[in-house]
Structure formats: structure tokens, C-alpha cells
Amino acid sequence: MENILQSLGVGGILAIIILKEFLNYISQKKPEHFNKKLDKICEDVKILKRESRDLHQWHDKEDSEGVKIWYTRNKSLEDILKRIVDNMEVQTKILQKLLAQRN
């Protein structure tokens, strides 16, 4: 629960509190047909809460190296990026030599 509250932040928590108070106030002031709509909204909020919790739990899982599973590490992609960086370093050295020869 603490992780969910931290993920929501102050704005999210404040919005939930305001929504709860508003719904409580409205449910006492409006006729019965409005209460049915209000019950539907409350049920939708419960579903949203459950799905948000599920999403948070899914994103909070880590692999054996401590990297979040959501941020899937692709070893071949890492290798390609390393080769690109290596090639850029070689190209930079060549360009520096060419510029040095020109001056």
C-alpha cells in the first residue's frame, strides 16, 4: 500500500480524498435516481483502483539483476548500441586526425 501511495503522489491522493468527500456529500443531497448513478461511479472507481493496483504490482517486479521487468533488457540491443558507440568513437578519431592534418 505504501508503494501505491508513493506512486500516486500528493496530487493523486488529494484527488481521491476530494472525490470521496464530494461523492459522500452528493449522495446525501440528491434523489434516489442520482444515487444509482453514484453507485455506478463508485463501482467504476473500485474497478479502477483494483486495476491500478494490478498494474503497479506488475510493473514493480524485477529480474535477477534488479532491473524492472517492465523495462525489458534486450542483450542484442545493448550489443548493437555498444557497437554504434564504438563506431562513433572511431569516426571521431578519424575526423580529428583529418582536421589536424588540414591545419
DSSP file (Angstrom, degrees, kcal/mol; ACC not computed):
  #  RESIDUE AA STRUCTURE BP1 BP2  ACC     N-H-->O    O-->H-N    N-H-->O    O-->H-N    TCO  KAPPA ALPHA  PHI   PSI    X-CA   Y-CA   Z-CA
    1    1 A M     >        0   0    0      0, 0.0     4,-2.2     0, 0.0     5,-0.2   0.000 360.0 360.0 360.0 -37.1    0.0    0.0    0.0
    2    2 A E  H  >  +     0   0    0      1,-0.2     4,-2.3     2,-0.2     5,-0.2   0.900 360.0  51.7 -62.9 -40.2    2.9    2.4    0.8
    3    3 A N  H  > S+     0   0    0      1,-0.2     4,-2.3     2,-0.2    -1,-0.2   0.881 108.4  51.6 -63.8 -37.3    4.3    2.0   -2.7
    4    4 A I  H  > S+     0   0    0      2,-0.2     4,-2.2     1,-0.2    -1,-0.2   0.924 110.2  48.5 -65.6 -43.1    0.9    2.8   -4.2
    5    5 A L  H  X S+     0   0    0     -4,-2.2     4,-1.9     1,-0.2    -2,-0.2   0.892 111.6  49.7 -63.8 -38.8    0.7    5.9   -2.2
    6    6 A Q  H  < S+     0   0    0     -4,-2.3    -1,-0.2     1,-0.2    -2,-0.2   0.883 110.7  50.4 -66.3 -37.1    4.2    7.0   -3.1
    7    7 A S  H  < S+     0   0    0     -4,-2.3    -2,-0.2     1,-0.2    -1,-0.2   0.867 109.2  51.6 -68.8 -35.8    3.4    6.3   -6.8
    8    8 A L  H  X S-     0   0    0     -4,-2.2     4,-1.0    -5,-0.2    -2,-0.2   0.903  94.8-162.6 -67.8 -40.5    0.2    8.4   -6.6
    9    9 A G  H  X  -     0   0    0     -4,-1.9     4,-2.1     1,-0.2     5,-0.2  -0.132  41.4 -58.0  78.6 177.2    2.0   11.4   -5.1
   10   10 A V  H  > S+     0   0    0      1,-0.2     4,-2.7     2,-0.2     5,-0.2   0.899 134.4  52.6 -63.0 -43.6    0.3   14.3   -3.3
   11   11 A G  H  > S+     0   0    0      1,-0.2     4,-2.3     2,-0.2    -1,-0.2   0.908 110.4  46.9 -61.8 -43.7   -1.9   15.3   -6.2
   12   12 A G  H  X S+     0   0    0     -4,-1.0     4,-2.1     2,-0.2    -1,-0.2   0.914 113.9  47.2 -65.6 -43.3   -3.3   11.8   -6.7
   13   13 A I  H  X S+     0   0    0     -4,-2.1     4,-2.4     2,-0.2    -2,-0.2   0.919 112.5  50.0 -64.5 -43.5   -4.0   11.3   -3.0
   14   14 A L  H  X S+     0   0    0     -4,-2.7     4,-2.7     1,-0.2     5,-0.2   0.900 109.2  51.9 -61.6 -41.2   -5.7   14.8   -2.8
   15   15 A A  H  X S+     0   0    0     -4,-2.3     4,-2.6    -5,-0.2    -1,-0.2   0.905 110.0  48.9 -62.8 -41.4   -7.8   14.0   -5.8
   16   16 A I  H  X S+     0   0    0     -4,-2.1     4,-2.6     2,-0.2    -2,-0.2   0.922 112.3  48.2 -64.5 -43.6   -9.0   10.7   -4.2
   17   17 A I  H  X S+     0   0    0     -4,-2.4     4,-2.5     2,-0.2     5,-0.2   0.931 113.6  46.7 -62.8 -45.9   -9.8   12.5   -1.0
   18   18 A I  H  X S+     0   0    0     -4,-2.7     4,-2.7     1,-0.2    -2,-0.2   0.921 113.0  49.5 -62.8 -44.0  -11.7   15.3   -2.7
   19   19 A L  H  X S+     0   0    0     -4,-2.6     4,-2.7    -5,-0.2     5,-0.2   0.916 111.3  49.6 -61.3 -43.8  -13.6   12.8   -4.9
   20   20 A K  H  X S+     0   0    0     -4,-2.6     4,-2.3     2,-0.2    -2,-0.2   0.935 113.6  45.1 -61.7 -47.0  -14.6   10.7   -1.9
   21   21 A E  H  X S+     0   0    0     -4,-2.5     4,-2.4     2,-0.2    -2,-0.2   0.901 113.5  50.4 -65.0 -40.5  -15.8   13.7    0.1
   22   22 A F  H  X S+     0   0    0     -4,-2.7     4,-2.9    -5,-0.2     5,-0.2   0.927 111.0  48.2 -62.7 -45.4  -17.7   15.0   -3.0
   23   23 A L  H  X S+     0   0    0     -4,-2.7     4,-2.2     1,-0.2    -1,-0.2   0.888 111.6  50.1 -65.0 -38.4  -19.4   11.7   -3.6
   24   24 A N  H  X S+     0   0    0     -4,-2.3     4,-1.0    -5,-0.2    -1,-0.2   0.923 113.1  46.8 -63.6 -43.3  -20.4   11.4    0.1
   25   25 A Y  H >X S+     0   0    0     -4,-2.4     4,-0.9     1,-0.2     3,-0.6   0.937 113.9  46.8 -63.3 -48.0  -21.8   14.9    0.0
   26   26 A I  H >X S+     0   0    0     -4,-2.9     4,-1.7     1,-0.2     3,-0.7   0.878 105.6  59.3 -64.7 -38.5  -23.7   14.4   -3.2
   27   27 A S  H 3< S+     0   0    0     -4,-2.2    -1,-0.2     1,-0.3    -2,-0.2   0.788 108.1  46.4 -64.2 -25.6  -25.1   11.0   -2.1
   28   28 A Q  H << S+     0   0    0     -4,-1.0    -1,-0.3    -3,-0.6    -2,-0.2   0.691 116.9  43.4 -85.5 -20.4  -26.8   12.8    0.9
   29   29 A K  H << S+     0   0    0     -4,-0.9    -2,-0.2    -3,-0.7    -3,-0.1   0.654  99.6  72.9-102.8 -18.2  -28.2   15.6   -1.2
   30   30 A K  S  < S-     0   0    0     -4,-1.7     5,-0.1     1,-0.1     0, 0.0  -0.586  80.8 -98.3-105.4 161.2  -29.7   14.1   -4.3
   31   31 A P    >>  -     0   0    0      0, 0.0     4,-1.3     0, 0.0     3,-0.8  -0.100  45.7 -92.2 -69.6 173.6  -32.7   12.0   -5.1
   32   32 A E  H 3> S+     0   0    0      1,-0.3     4,-1.4     2,-0.2     3,-0.2   0.846 121.5  58.8 -59.1 -40.8  -32.7    8.2   -5.4
   33   33 A H  H 3> S+     0   0    0      1,-0.3     4,-1.2     2,-0.2    -1,-0.3   0.841 105.6  51.6 -62.2 -30.2  -32.2    8.1   -9.2
   34   34 A F  H <> S+     0   0    0     -3,-0.8     4,-2.7     1,-0.2    -1,-0.3   0.859 102.0  60.1 -71.5 -34.0  -29.0   10.0   -8.7
   35   35 A N  H  X S+     0   0    0     -4,-1.3     4,-2.7     1,-0.2    -2,-0.2   0.848 100.7  55.1 -62.0 -33.6  -27.8    7.5   -6.1
   36   36 A K  H  X S+     0   0    0     -4,-1.4     4,-1.9     2,-0.2    -1,-0.2   0.917 110.1  45.3 -64.7 -42.4  -28.0    4.8   -8.7
   37   37 A K  H  X S+     0   0    0     -4,-1.2     4,-2.3     2,-0.2    -2,-0.2   0.901 112.9  51.5 -64.9 -40.3  -25.7    6.8  -11.0
   38   38 A L  H  X S+     0   0    0     -4,-2.7     4,-2.7     1,-0.2    -2,-0.2   0.898 107.1  52.5 -63.6 -41.1  -23.5    7.5   -8.0
   39   39 A D  H  X S+     0   0    0     -4,-2.7     4,-2.3     1,-0.2    -1,-0.2   0.890 108.9  51.0 -61.8 -38.7  -23.3    3.8   -7.1
   40   40 A K  H  X S+     0   0    0     -4,-1.9     4,-2.3     2,-0.2    -2,-0.2   0.911 110.6  48.5 -64.4 -42.6  -22.2    3.1  -10.7
   41   41 A I  H  X S+     0   0    0     -4,-2.3     4,-2.4     2,-0.2    -2,-0.2   0.917 111.0  50.6 -63.1 -43.5  -19.5    5.7  -10.4
   42   42 A C  H  X S+     0   0    0     -4,-2.7     4,-2.1     1,-0.2    -2,-0.2   0.898 110.4  49.5 -61.8 -40.6  -18.3    4.2   -7.1
   43   43 A E  H  X S+     0   0    0     -4,-2.3     4,-2.3     2,-0.2    -1,-0.2   0.909 110.2  50.6 -64.9 -41.0  -18.2    0.8   -8.7
   44   44 A D  H  X S+     0   0    0     -4,-2.3     4,-2.6     1,-0.2    -2,-0.2   0.888 109.0  51.6 -62.8 -38.7  -16.2    2.2  -11.6
   45   45 A V  H  X S+     0   0    0     -4,-2.4     4,-2.5     2,-0.2    -1,-0.2   0.893 108.7  51.2 -65.2 -39.1  -13.8    3.8   -9.1
   46   46 A K  H  X S+     0   0    0     -4,-2.1     4,-2.5     2,-0.2    -2,-0.2   0.914 110.8  48.3 -63.4 -42.2  -13.3    0.5   -7.3
   47   47 A I  H  X S+     0   0    0     -4,-2.3     4,-2.8     2,-0.2     5,-0.2   0.930 111.7  49.6 -62.8 -44.8  -12.6   -1.2  -10.6
   48   48 A L  H  X S+     0   0    0     -4,-2.6     4,-2.5     1,-0.2    -2,-0.2   0.901 110.6  50.6 -60.1 -41.9  -10.1    1.5  -11.5
   49   49 A K  H  X S+     0   0    0     -4,-2.5     4,-2.3     2,-0.2    -2,-0.2   0.927 112.1  46.7 -61.6 -46.1   -8.4    1.1   -8.0
   50   50 A R  H  X S+     0   0    0     -4,-2.5     4,-2.4     1,-0.2    -2,-0.2   0.923 114.2  46.8 -63.4 -44.9   -8.1   -2.7   -8.5
   51   51 A E  H  X S+     0   0    0     -4,-2.8     4,-2.5     2,-0.2    -1,-0.2   0.875 111.3  51.8 -67.5 -36.2   -6.7   -2.4  -12.0
   52   52 A S  H  X S+     0   0    0     -4,-2.5     4,-2.6    -5,-0.2    -1,-0.2   0.909 109.9  49.5 -64.8 -41.2   -4.3    0.3  -10.9
   53   53 A R  H  X S+     0   0    0     -4,-2.3     4,-2.6     2,-0.2    -2,-0.2   0.923 111.4  49.0 -62.6 -44.2   -3.1   -1.9   -8.1
   54   54 A D  H  X S+     0   0    0     -4,-2.4     4,-2.3     1,-0.2    -2,-0.2   0.922 111.9  48.7 -60.6 -44.2   -2.7   -4.8  -10.5
   55   55 A L  H  X S+     0   0    0     -4,-2.5     4,-2.3     2,-0.2    -2,-0.2   0.904 111.5  49.6 -63.1 -42.1   -0.7   -2.6  -12.9
   56   56 A H  H  X S+     0   0    0     -4,-2.6     4,-1.4     1,-0.2    -2,-0.2   0.923 111.1  48.9 -63.2 -44.4    1.5   -1.3  -10.1
   57   57 A Q  H  < S+     0   0    0     -4,-2.6     4,-0.3     1,-0.2    -1,-0.2   0.888 111.5  50.0 -64.0 -37.7    2.2   -4.9   -9.0
   58   58 A W  H >< S+     0   0    0     -4,-2.3     3,-0.9     1,-0.2    -1,-0.2   0.909 113.6  44.8 -66.7 -41.2    3.1   -6.0  -12.5
   59   59 A H  H 3< S+     0   0    0     -4,-2.3    11,-0.4     1,-0.2    -1,-0.2   0.680 103.6  65.9 -75.9 -17.6    5.4   -3.0  -13.1
   60   60 A D  T 3< S+     0   0    0     -4,-1.4    -1,-0.2    -5,-0.2     2,-0.2   0.475  76.8 108.3 -86.1  -1.8    7.1   -3.5   -9.7
   61   61 A K    <   -     0   0    0     -3,-0.9     8,-2.7    -4,-0.3     9,-0.5  -0.517  52.4-158.9 -80.8 144.5    8.6   -6.9  -10.5
   62   62 A E  B     -A   68   0A   0      6,-0.3     6,-0.2    -2,-0.2     2,-0.1  -0.863  11.5-126.8-122.2 154.3   12.4   -7.2  -11.0
   63   63 A D    >   -     0   0    0      4,-2.8     3,-1.8    -2,-0.3    -1,-0.1  -0.200  49.1 -81.2 -84.9-173.1   14.6   -9.6  -12.8
   64   64 A S  T 3  S+     0   0    0      1,-0.3    -1,-0.1     2,-0.1    -2,-0.0   0.711 130.7  53.4 -65.8 -19.9   17.7  -11.3  -11.1
   65   65 A E  T 3  S-     0   0    0      2,-0.2    -1,-0.3     3,-0.0     3,-0.1   0.373 120.1-106.0 -95.6   4.0   19.8   -8.2  -11.8
   66   66 A G  S <  S+     0   0    0     -3,-1.8     2,-0.4     1,-0.3    -2,-0.1   0.556  75.5 137.5  85.5   7.7   17.4   -5.9  -10.1
   67   67 A V        -     0   0    0      1,-0.1    -4,-2.8     2,-0.0    -1,-0.3  -0.729  63.8-106.0 -88.7 134.5   16.1   -4.4  -13.3
   68   68 A K  B >   -A   62   0A   0     -2,-0.4     3,-1.0    -6,-0.2    -6,-0.3  -0.356  21.1-135.8 -59.3 133.7   12.4   -3.8  -13.5
   69   69 A I  T 3  S+     0   0    0     -8,-2.7     3,-0.2     1,-0.3    -1,-0.2   0.829 103.1  67.0 -62.1 -31.5   10.9   -6.4  -15.8
   70   70 A W  T 3  S+     0   0    0     -9,-0.5     2,-1.5   -11,-0.4    -1,-0.3   0.874  94.4  59.4 -56.9 -37.2    8.8   -3.7  -17.4
   71   71 A Y  S <  S-     0   0    0     -3,-1.0    -1,-0.3   -12,-0.2     2,-0.0  -0.598  93.5-154.3 -90.9  74.0   12.0   -2.2  -18.8
   72   72 A T        -     0   0    0     -2,-1.5     2,-0.5    -3,-0.2    -3,-0.1  -0.244   3.5-139.8 -58.3 123.6   12.9   -5.3  -20.7
   73   73 A R        -     0   0    0     -6,-0.1     2,-0.6    -5,-0.1     3,-0.1  -0.740  12.9-163.3 -86.6 130.5   16.5   -5.6  -21.2
   74   74 A N     >  -     0   0    0     -2,-0.5     4,-2.3     1,-0.2     3,-0.3  -0.926   5.0-162.5-116.9 105.5   17.4   -6.8  -24.7
   75   75 A K  H  > S+     0   0    0     -2,-0.6     4,-2.4     1,-0.3     5,-0.2   0.873  90.9  52.4 -58.5 -40.5   21.0   -8.0  -24.7
   76   76 A S  H  > S+     0   0    0      1,-0.2     4,-2.3     2,-0.2    -1,-0.3   0.884 108.9  50.6 -65.7 -35.9   21.3   -7.9  -28.5
   77   77 A L  H  > S+     0   0    0     -3,-0.3     4,-2.6     2,-0.2    -2,-0.2   0.909 109.3  51.1 -65.7 -41.3   20.0   -4.3  -28.5
   78   78 A E  H  X S+     0   0    0     -4,-2.3     4,-2.2     1,-0.2    -2,-0.2   0.911 110.3  49.8 -60.8 -42.0   22.6   -3.4  -25.9
   79   79 A D  H  X S+     0   0    0     -4,-2.4     4,-2.3     2,-0.2    -2,-0.2   0.915 110.4  49.5 -63.6 -42.8   25.3   -5.0  -28.1
   80   80 A I  H  X S+     0   0    0     -4,-2.3     4,-2.4     1,-0.2    -2,-0.2   0.927 111.2  49.2 -62.3 -45.2   24.2   -3.1  -31.1
   81   81 A L  H  X S+     0   0    0     -4,-2.6     4,-2.4     1,-0.2    -1,-0.2   0.889 109.9  51.8 -63.1 -38.2   24.2    0.2  -29.2
   82   82 A K  H  X S+     0   0    0     -4,-2.2     4,-2.6     2,-0.2    -1,-0.2   0.917 109.7  49.1 -64.1 -42.2   27.7   -0.5  -27.9
   83   83 A R  H  X S+     0   0    0     -4,-2.3     4,-2.6     2,-0.2    -2,-0.2   0.895 109.8  52.1 -64.5 -38.4   28.9   -1.2  -31.5
   84   84 A I  H  X S+     0   0    0     -4,-2.4     4,-2.3     2,-0.2    -2,-0.2   0.936 111.2  46.9 -61.7 -45.5   27.3    2.0  -32.7
   85   85 A V  H  X S+     0   0    0     -4,-2.4     4,-2.2     2,-0.2    -2,-0.2   0.917 111.8  50.8 -62.5 -43.3   29.1    4.0  -29.9
   86   86 A D  H  X S+     0   0    0     -4,-2.6     4,-2.1     1,-0.2    -1,-0.2   0.915 111.0  48.6 -60.2 -43.2   32.4    2.2  -30.7
   87   87 A N  H  X S+     0   0    0     -4,-2.6     4,-2.7     1,-0.2    -1,-0.2   0.885 109.5  52.4 -64.8 -38.4   32.0    3.1  -34.4
   88   88 A M  H  X S+     0   0    0     -4,-2.3     4,-2.3     2,-0.2    -1,-0.2   0.885 108.1  51.3 -65.1 -37.3   31.2    6.7  -33.5
   89   89 A E  H  X S+     0   0    0     -4,-2.2     4,-2.1     2,-0.2    -2,-0.2   0.910 111.1  47.8 -65.7 -41.0   34.4    6.9  -31.4
   90   90 A V  H  X S+     0   0    0     -4,-2.1     4,-2.3     2,-0.2    -2,-0.2   0.930 112.4  49.0 -63.7 -45.3   36.4    5.6  -34.3
   91   91 A Q  H  X S+     0   0    0     -4,-2.7     4,-2.6     1,-0.2    -2,-0.2   0.883 109.7  52.2 -62.1 -38.6   34.8    8.1  -36.7
   92   92 A T  H  X S+     0   0    0     -4,-2.3     4,-2.4     2,-0.2    -1,-0.2   0.914 109.6  48.8 -64.3 -42.5   35.5   10.9  -34.2
   93   93 A K  H  X S+     0   0    0     -4,-2.1     4,-2.2     2,-0.2    -2,-0.2   0.908 112.1  48.8 -63.5 -42.1   39.2    9.9  -34.0
   94   94 A I  H  X S+     0   0    0     -4,-2.3     4,-2.5     2,-0.2    -2,-0.2   0.929 111.9  48.8 -63.4 -44.7   39.5    9.8  -37.8
   95   95 A L  H  X S+     0   0    0     -4,-2.6     4,-2.4     1,-0.2    -2,-0.2   0.894 109.9  51.8 -62.3 -40.3   37.8   13.2  -38.2
   96   96 A Q  H  X S+     0   0    0     -4,-2.4     4,-2.2     2,-0.2    -1,-0.2   0.906 110.5  48.6 -63.3 -41.0   40.1   14.7  -35.5
   97   97 A K  H  X S+     0   0    0     -4,-2.2     4,-2.2     2,-0.2    -2,-0.2   0.909 111.4  49.7 -64.1 -42.7   43.2   13.3  -37.4
   98   98 A L  H  X S+     0   0    0     -4,-2.5     4,-1.6     1,-0.2    -2,-0.2   0.908 112.6  46.9 -63.5 -41.4   41.9   14.7  -40.7
   99   99 A L  H  X S+     0   0    0     -4,-2.4     4,-1.3     1,-0.2    -1,-0.2   0.863 111.1  52.0 -68.3 -35.7   41.3   18.1  -39.2
  100  100 A A  H  < S+     0   0    0     -4,-2.2    -2,-0.2     1,-0.2    -1,-0.2   0.886 109.4  49.7 -67.0 -38.4   44.7   18.1  -37.5
  101  101 A Q  H  < S+     0   0    0     -4,-2.2    -1,-0.2     1,-0.2    -2,-0.2   0.833 107.5  55.0 -68.1 -32.9   46.4   17.3  -40.9
  102  102 A R  H  <        0   0    0     -4,-1.6    -1,-0.2     1,-0.2    -2,-0.2   0.826 360.0 360.0 -71.3 -31.8   44.5   20.1  -42.6
  103  103 A N     <        0   0    0     -4,-1.3    -1,-0.2    -3,-0.1    -2,-0.2   0.454 360.0 360.0 -85.2 360.0   45.7   22.7  -40.1
